[in-house]
Amino acid sequence: MNPIHLFCGHYGSGKTEVAIDDAIRLRRDYNRVIIVDLDIVNPYFRTVDAREKLTALGIEVLSSEFAGSNVDIPSLPPDILKVFCDPDAAVVFDVGGDDDGAIALGQYFPYFKEHPYAMYLVANVYRPLTGTADELMEMLTRIQAVSRLQFTGLINNANLAQLTTAQHVLHGQTVLRGVTEKTGLPVSYTCVDESIADTLPAEITGEIRPIHRHLKLQF
Amino acid sequence: MAEKVLMKGNEALAEAAIQVGCRHFFGYPITPQTEISAYLAKRMPKVGGVFLQAESEVAASNMVYGAAGAGARVMTSSSSPGISLKAEALSYIAGADLPCVVVNIMRAGPGLGGIQPAQGDYFQATKGHGHGDYQIIVLAPSSVQEIIDHTGLAFDLADEYRMPVMLLGDGMLGQMMEPVEFEQKDMAALPEKPWATTGTQGKRKHNVINSLYIQPDQLEKIVLARKEKYDRITEKEVRHEEYRCEDAEYIITGYGSTARIAKNAVDELRDKGLKVGLIRPITLWPFPAGAYEKYADKVKAFLTVEMSTGQMIEDVRLAVNGKAPVHFFGRTGGFVPYPDEIEAAMEKIAGGVQ
């Protein structure tokens, strides 16, 4: 069956950039890639803002028809359901922040019973309310409760925007190891801005994904 | 929290309020400021504070009136249409000389307008909201760190002058994320409020919180005394930033997010050889008229940039007083001007790049 990757986490943890990056990587191996903007929480800085770039790369973007517009209607298009019966397309879900955002995912629970998925907790330990293993556990538990799905991995996305150094990434790894000890969930990979990817020390283990930011402001 | 964290403007504002001793928040959700309410709903119970989502903006702002009268450090927040609803209580709070902080994270208008960023509430913030002869201090931060610093300043100014202070941002500032840090404040230094209705314990006369005066001469006396206070504020509390103005032939001016975008345009234009500077009002009331007077004789023209069809430009023109032309460039409807658009507007005024 086609792979489905779900990206959840605290709002502002970098889910959208991580999801866009994953979609672009999947495009290397799959003829068809669909990214679903499931965010019903955040009014600005959304996957759909990168629609033009993604479409040019051959990635289909599914989102609320009101996303990025001047109305605040958290509706989702019915054609999202097609991703569960499309064996050729790799699918990325960019889920809205916190458990509030993950509520939108819960409605697809019956379809996921039949379909394998990878569900990642994107974690930036420099965001308030998700700075410690205990806080991340609380977030993880609440998202699992409302989505009725189980996480399969953690993503270390520790960053302070343009001020990020290798030390920050390392600290993120240390905190996430605490979550691994409690849950058994592995750190699936580490995301860093492409500008500092070469500066990471050997202590950062596992796959490292250099991220090119697509939603960066000009000012 | 001495180390840096990555925060949205809205949540940074909410955390800053808690750190400077705000323990009462009354609000009603509206995009694009809802994260302020959402953050305080989670945090207030943990610090022994009150978070209350009222049945409407009208109710919330009257709860602010009550809490302010009892001497609490109290805040409410909303976005444009919600501020219109809060306006009545603002007039009462100003009329009772009470301190409070009101946040407006502006969105596009008029009416329901839209949820994208705008600066169409300048007139409302500096000259409008409720009825009557009063002013409030209006602060216009232009970065997430400045939102934090201004939140503390807003509470301090409100307490010092016993009046509402507004933090005026826009959706862009509320939603954008930047690395920030919180300076530890000494909470023991919060001012005494001997006028507050905290119970007499049989030891003093009753304090009365009120804006109704039966005798016209009494009301006039109070309004004139308040005017003297406003004059003192206009003298002492004006804040602005100047950027590359010393040798400037043209000056761009804007506040909030627009100013940070215009700063990029100033640098680009300087690289192209055009001598351009920036004046950024930080207090919108009192307006930093002196900053413009200083350069009015020296520059060829001013360019006001706003996310509106032109509101602050009226204060700029009053300050420049006819000594130089004042041009305008603006976007509205929820669009944020981009640096290259501002550059093009400036180059057109300068007659092309020399």
Interface residues (C-beta under 8 A of the other chain):
Chain A: Y11 G12 N42 P43 Y44 F45 S69 N70 V71 D72 N124 Y126 R127 P128 L129 G131 N159 L160 A161 Q162 L163 L217 Q218 F219
Chain B: K4 V5 L6 M7 K8 E11 E15 T31 P32 K42 A108 G113 G114 I115 Q116 G171 M172 Q175 M176 M177 E178 P179 R260 I261 K263 N264 G333 G334 Y338 P339
